[in-house]
Amino acid sequence: QVQLVESGGGLVQAGGSLRLSCQASRTIFTINTMGWYRQPPGKQRELVAVITSGGSTNYADSVKGRFTASRDNAKNTAYLQMNSLKPEDTAIYYCYAAIPNIIWGQGAQVTVSS
């Protein structure tokens, strides 16, 4: 069973950038869909970004133009580059892989101060 380990969260001022990493315990070459959800304080988990094995991406309207999802199959790692961060981006971010069953990372806290 594949495991996902996230890193790269932290505290940043509004307008700043962070990059989240999601490293898998085995090759992601055969994993068609990976992506990111987030759960803001007191709210439900919401989809942020999806990336397929072919590199196609899809984003929530709230992050379009600011966030970029990518994946490096050679490193078994998916990334979420987050630019122009806003306080409302504050959340726990979870990466996932559709195997097809869903495997989750442990979550990474992102806090954006105003």
C-alpha positions in Angstrom: 0.0 0.0 0.0 1.4 3.4 -1.0 2.0 6.0 1.6 2.1 9.7 1.1 4.3 12.1 3.2 3.8 15.8 3.0 6.2 18.6 3.7 6.6 22.3 3.1 3.8 23.9 5.1 4.4 26.8 7.4 3.6 30.4 8.3 3.8 33.1 5.6 2.7 36.7 5.3 0.0 37.6 2.8 1.4 37.9 -0.7 4.1 35.3 0.0 4.7 31.8 -1.4 5.0 28.3 -0.2 5.5 25.0 -2.0 4.0 21.8 -0.6 5.6 18.4 -1.5 3.9 15.0 -1.4 6.3 12.1 -1.7 5.0 8.6 -2.3 6.5 5.5 -1.0 6.6 3.9 -4.4 6.4 5.0 -8.1 3.6 7.4 -9.0 4.0 6.7 -12.7 1.0 4.4 -12.7 -1.2 6.7 -10.5 -3.5 8.5 -12.8 -4.8 11.1 -10.5 -3.2 13.0 -7.6 -4.2 16.2 -6.1 -4.7 18.4 -3.1 -7.6 19.2 -0.7 -7.6 21.7 2.1 -9.6 22.1 5.3 -9.9 25.6 6.6 -10.5 26.1 10.4 -14.1 25.1 11.2 -15.0 24.3 7.6 -15.3 21.2 5.4 -12.5 19.8 3.3 -12.5 21.3 -0.2 -10.8 20.3 -3.5 -7.9 22.6 -4.4 -6.1 21.0 -7.4 -6.0 17.9 -9.4 -3.2 16.6 -11.7 -3.3 13.6 -13.9 -0.5 11.3 -15.0 -0.5 13.2 -18.3 0.0 16.5 -16.6 -3.5 17.9 -17.1 -4.6 20.1 -14.2 -7.7 21.5 -12.7 -8.1 24.0 -10.0 -10.7 25.5 -7.6 -11.8 28.9 -8.8 -10.5 30.4 -5.6 -6.9 29.4 -6.4 -6.7 29.7 -10.2 -3.8 31.8 -11.4 -2.1 31.6 -8.0 -1.6 27.8 -7.3 0.2 25.4 -9.6 0.1 21.6 -9.3 2.9 19.5 -10.7 4.4 16.0 -10.4 7.9 14.6 -10.8 7.5 10.9 -11.6 11.3 10.3 -11.2 11.1 11.6 -7.6 7.7 10.0 -6.8 6.6 13.4 -5.7 3.7 15.8 -6.4 4.0 19.5 -5.7 1.7 22.4 -5.0 3.2 25.8 -5.6 1.2 28.5 -3.9 1.8 32.1 -4.8 0.1 35.4 -3.8 -1.2 33.7 -0.7 -4.1 35.2 1.2 -5.3 34.8 4.8 -8.3 32.8 3.5 -5.8 30.2 2.2 -5.1 29.3 5.8 -5.9 25.6 6.1 -4.6 22.1 6.6 -3.6 20.9 3.1 -3.9 17.2 2.2 -2.5 15.5 -0.8 -4.2 12.4 -2.2 -3.6 9.7 -4.8 -6.4 7.8 -6.5 -5.1 4.2 -6.8 -8.2 4.0 -7.5 -9.0 3.9 -3.8 -8.1 7.2 -2.2 -4.8 7.4 -0.2 -4.2 10.5 1.9 -1.2 12.3 3.1 -0.9 13.3 6.8 -1.7 16.9 6.1 0.4 20.1 6.2 -0.6 23.3 8.1 -0.5 26.5 6.0 -1.0 29.7 7.9 -1.2 33.0 6.1 -1.0 36.2 8.2 -2.5 39.5 7.1 
